[in-house]
Amino acid sequence: MDITALVLTAITAVLALVTIVLLVVVLRSNAHQQHEMEQLRRTAEQLTSSGDASGRGGTSDADNEDRPAGALESVGVVVNPSKFDDPSQFRRNVESSIRLAGISDVRFYETSPDDPGRGQALQAIEDGCDLVFAAGGDGTVRMVAGALASTDVRMAILPVGTGNLLARNIDVPLNSPEAAVAAALTGHDHPVDVGWLRTGMSEEEARTADKQVFLVMAGYGADAEMIGNTDPELKKRMGWIAYVVGGVRTILGRSQYVHVALPDGSRHQLKARTVIIGNVGKLPGGLVLMPDATIDNGRLEVLVAGWRGAAGFGQVVTKLVNPRLPGGVKLSTMERYLTASVRVATTKPQPVQLDGDTAAEATHMIATIDAGSLVLRVPSRH
């Protein structure tokens, strides 16, 4: 067997192994989701029964004492219609699930290319909704969150996007909108942190720029390039794995010098391929990118990573999967900081991303955290 055939055989074996692992993960996840959905439906039915016994469609004052999340009278659903083949069917299913819990006032608000969620969430607040679902991907979630932050209106997630990173980090069911609705309506209120990012081509421009919200991760460099390189049609067909395909083109890029300034007055000059600022740390597939990034600790985790070529990138991945493994020739660097704010600067403009949405290139970023400013409905087990 010549070397070419040997290499092709090895590649085929690796791809087959990866496919089997992914299949097992999916099957286990689906079985878990089905079991969980049945449990949540039973809980919702119990809530309905208690509402009927009190003589109204919702809950009595006595019931409210047993529900730390508080009663819900009106629910709004901000929907990104581009995520569905049949938005009308989705609305009927969601409305039916909400009414199952004894809530009769259900309002829907569709996003548009000109307004991807913020205006609709503000309208829901004006209409008196107690709880607003964000039905879409992480982009829809962050737009709704930006409107609800620093208000007493609660937010929940109906994950129907590609990454659904925030939903993954708070254990929202991913494969069933009905189960996600039940998880929110039978869950509890949890104050969570909201990240804000300002960017510009100078420090002054960044300082005076409008702030942009993020709940998952923001940053610039290779991660933003990966998102920009990912084919939207491929995302629809392959889900989050499409990002891996898009990321192949970013591996061989060159690192740049970046300056990181922290509130304690320390300054750090590093050579980096990417700078990621995380409010949560879990990625699809169970990979924990930022172990200290939790959504309620009042801090952001800053990851500054650089590497040389594919081998250097492999070292970065190895460190993420198992930091205890010994390294060989050092072809990568990785530094982490846990902070309430951070300023990052570089000389060459870099692409920027917020929760998977790409933004204009910038040389300067200023990130801050607004601790506990958003009331998020999370599943009872979280």
N, C-alpha and C positions, 0 to 999 in steps of 0.2 A: 504493500500500500504506500503510495507516494505521500509527501508531506501535505499536499493540497487536500487529498481525500481524507487524511487524518484530521486536519483542521476542521473540515466540513462535518465530519462525523462527531467531533467534540462539540462543535457549535450546535448541531442538531440535538445531541444528548442534553446539553444545558437548556435549550429552549423547551424540550419536552419536559424536563424536570420543573422548570418555572411554570409551565402550563398546568402540570398536575398540582403543584402547590397552590396556585391561584384557584383552581377548580375546587380543591378541598376547602379553602378559606371561604369561597362563595357559598358552597353547600352548607357548611357549618353556620355561616351567618344567616342564611335563609331559614334554616331550622330553628335557630334561636329567635329570629324575628317572628315566625309563626307562633311559637309558644308564647312569646311576650305579648303579641297582639291579642291572643285569646284571654290572657290575664287582664289586660287593660280593658278589653270589651266588657268583661265581667264586672270590673270596677265601675265602669261607666254606667252599666245597667243598675248597679246598686245605688249610684247617685240619682239616677232617674226615679227609682222606686222611692227613695227618701224624699225626693221632690214632690212626687204624687201624694205621699202620705201627709205632707204639710199643707196640701190644698192649693198648690201653685206649681207652675212649671219649673221653678228654680229651686231655691233652698230656703228654709225657715231661719229665723234668727238663732234658734237653738242649734241648727246644723252649722251655721257660720262659726260658732265657737269651736267646732271640731275640725274646721278647715283653715289651717294656718295661712293658706294662700288667699283667703277671702273669697267672697261670692263673685260670680261673673254674671252680669246682666246683659251686656252687649259685646259681641265679638266682631272684629273686622279682619278681613283677609286680603292682604296686598299680594296680587298674583302677577307673575311674569308669564303672559300667555305664550311667549315664544318657546317655553319649555315643554309644551304639551301638544300632542297631535289633536286632542279633542278637549279644549279648555272647558267647554260646557259640561262635559261628563265629569271632569275633575271637580268643578264647582258643585255639582249635584252630590257627589260622594262626600266631599268635605262638609257641605251644609248638613247632610244627613247625619254625619258623625257628631257634629256639634250639637244638633238638636237632640240626639240620643242622650246627651248629658243634661237635658232640660233647659237649654238656652235657645230661646226663640228668635232673638234679635241678632241676625247674622248678615253682615254687609260685605260686599266684595268690591275691590278697587283694582283695576287693571293698570299695570305699568305701561310705559311707552318708551320709544327710543329717546324722546326729548325729556322724559321724567321717569327714571328707572326705579322709583320707589319712594323718594322723600316726600314729594307733594301728596301722594296718595296716603302715606302714613299721617301727615299733618291733617289731612281731611278726616281721617278716621278719628283723630284726637278731637277735632272740632265736632264730629258727629256724636261724641260721647262714648266711644268704645272703651271698655275696661281692659281688653286684651286685643292685641293686633298680631296676627300671624304674618310672617314673611314667607310666602310660597314661591320659591325660586332657588337660585344658586347663591353662593356666598356674596355676589355683587348685590343682589336684591336684599339679602339679609343686612348688609352693612348700610345700605341706603335707608332702610326702615329704622335701623338702630340709631342712625344719626339724627333722625327726627324725634325718636322716643327718648333719647338720652336726656337726663335731668328732668324728666316728667314722672308722674306717678302712674302712667299708663304702662301696663305690662306687655312684654313681647314674647312670642313663641315662634318656633321654626317648623316649617313644612319643607323638608329638604328634597328638592327635585333638580339639583344642579349636577355638575360633574364632580367637583371635589367635595362639597358639603363638609368643609373642614370644621366649622364651628359645631355643626350637628354631631359630627363624630366625637368631638372633644367633650360634649356634654351628654353623650349617650342617647341622643334622639334616634328612634327607629328610622332607618334609611329607605327600606324597600316597600313601605306601605304608608300612604298619606293618612289612612284611617288610624293606624297605630300611632303615628306621630301626633295626630289630634288628641287621641285618648291619653297619650303620655303627657301632653301639656295640660289638659283639663283635669287630670287626676294627679298632677305633679304639684310642685310648690314654687313659691317665688324665691328668687335668689339674686341679690344685687351683684352685678358683675362690672368689671372694668371696661372702659372704652378708650381705645387709642386714637390719637389725633396726629396727623402728619402734615407738615408744611414743607414745600420744596421750592427751589429756585435756582437760578444760575449764579447767584451770589448769596452771601450770608444775609445781607440786607433784604434782598428780594424774598428769600425764604422766610425771614422774620415777619415780613408784612403780608405774606401770601395768605389766601383763604385756607383754613384748616380742612383737611379731608379725613373722614372717619375710617378706622379699620378695627376689626374685632379679632382677626386671626393673625395675619402677618403682613408686614409691609417691608419694603426695602428696594435696593437697586443693585444692578449688576446682573449676574448670570441667572438668578431666579426670574427676574423680569424678562430677560431675553428668552428664557425657556417658555414662559407664558406667551410672549409675543410670537414665538415660532410655532406654537401649537395650532394645527389646523382645526377650525371650528367643526367642520364636518367629521373629522376624525374623533373629536371629543364626543359627538353624538353617538358614534358607532362603538367606541372603545371605552368611554368614560375616562376616569382619571389616568388610566394607563397611557392615554394619548399624550399626557405631559412628559412621560418618559421618552416617547419618540421625539417630541419637540426638543427635549433637553439634550439629545445626542449632539446637536449642532453647537451647543454652548460649551461643551467640555473643553475644547481646544483653544478657547479665548485666552487673552493675556490678562494677568492681574495688574491692578493699578494701585498707586499709593493712596491710602485714605487716612484721614485724621478723625479720630473719635474723641469728643470732649464730653466729660461726665460732670454731673452737678457738684461733685466733691472737689472740682478744680483740676483733676488729673487729665492729662492729654496723652493720647496713644497714636503713634504713627505706624501703620501696618501696610503690608502689601496684600491686597485682597482681590478676589474674583467676584465676591458677592458680600453684601451686608444685609442681614435679615433682622428685622425687629419684630419680636413675637409677643403676642398677648396670650396665645395658647401654643402648645408644642407638638401635638400629635398629627401625623400625616396619614394618608391612606395606606393600608397594608399593615398598620400597627407600628410603623416606624416613628420613634419619638425624636424629633429634630431638636427640641428645646425642653429638656427635662424640668427646668425651673420656671417655665412659662405657664402659669396658671391664671385663670381668668378672674380670680378674686383676691390676688395678693398685692394689688396696688403697685405692681412693678412690671417692667418690660424686660425681656431677655434679648440681648443684642448678640448676634452671632456674626463674627467677621471671619470669613474663610477664604483662603487662597490656595492655589495648586498649580503644578506644572504638568500639562498634558494629561492624557488619559490615566497614566499611572498615578499621578498626584491626585486626581479626582477619586480614583479607587481607594487611596489612603483616607480621604475625607469620609467616604461612605463607610469604610471599615471602622473608623473611629466612632461614627454615629451608631453603627450596629452593635459594636462591642468595644468600648473605650479601653478595656484592659488588655486587648491584644497588643503584643509588642510590635513596634514599627521597624522597618528596615531603613534604607536611605530616605532621608527626609525630603519629600517632594511636595509637602503641603503644610499649611499653618491653619490653626483654628483657635480663636480667642472668644471668650464669652464674658458678658457683663450683665449684671442684674441691677436695674436702675429705674427711677421714676421718670427720667427724661434723658435724651441724648441728642448731641449734634454731630453730624457726620459730613465731611467735606472731601472732595477729590477734585483734581484739576480737569479731568476729561468728563464731559457729560455722559451720564449713564441712564439707561431706561429705568423707569420706576414702576412698581406694582403695589396695589393695595388689595389684599384679599383676593388676588387673582385677576383684578382689573388693572390693565396697563394705563399709565398716565404719561404726561410729558416728561422728556428727559430733564435731568437736573444734575447739578454738581454739589448742591447742598441740601441736606435733610435735617429737619428739626422734629423730633417725636416726643410726645408727652402722653401721660396716662391720666385719665379722669376716673379715679377709683370709685367703684360702686355706684356709678351714675345711671346704670341701666338695670331695670328690674326684668329679669329673664325667667320664664317658666321652664323648669328643668324636670325631667322624670324623677319620680320618687326615689328610685334606686341610686341617683347620682349624688 
